Amino acid sequence: MSTATIYARIPSELKDKITELARSSGKQQSETLVDLLNQGFLAPENQRELKETRDELSQQEGVNRNLQVELEKEKTQLKIAQQKLDAGERARGHLQRILTTEVGRCTVPNCGAPINLYSFAYQQCPQGHSRKIELYNEYKSGPGVADALVAGLAIFGGVALAAELLGDKKPNGTQ
């Protein structure tokens, strides 16, 4: 009888909703009403848990934002380091091409090993013969040309390296 009294004081809109909910769930109206009352009594505790969960979520979102900012900084640093590494590799390739330019041959009988700029700078062929180098005609057009050749190619190599490190891909700064 107390259920009828409580139920009698419920507004008709709520009664209709309770009846509809009872039909859809396959329960009696009284069972549905008891379920709703129990849920209502649990609401304050659930609200506290919900607030705590929201607070934890908010804190975690802040941590995630900070981590995202740090990740982007690290990605930028990685990209810069990769660009420097790529420039260094290109410069190394340029210098290697310069140093391996063939400029003459060893004059020791039965040797004739090709002399590149690196070997020429040390005045020794790859077989170990010292000071037995004959430059190709294009490299010996006058006195002191050999020294000028080494100095010129060294300067050119330094300029090529500096240009590569500074991002200048072509001579005279043209891109």
Secondary structure, DSSP 4 states (H G I P E B T S, - for coil): -HHHHHHHTS-HHHHHHHHHHHHHHT--HHHHHHHHHHHHHHHHHHHHHHHHHHHHHHHHHHHHHHHHHHHHHHHHHHHHHHHHHHHHHHHHHHHHHHHT-EEEEE-STTT--EEEHHHHHHTB-TT--BS-EEE-GGG-SSTTHHHHHHHHHHHHHHHHHHHHHHT--SGGG--
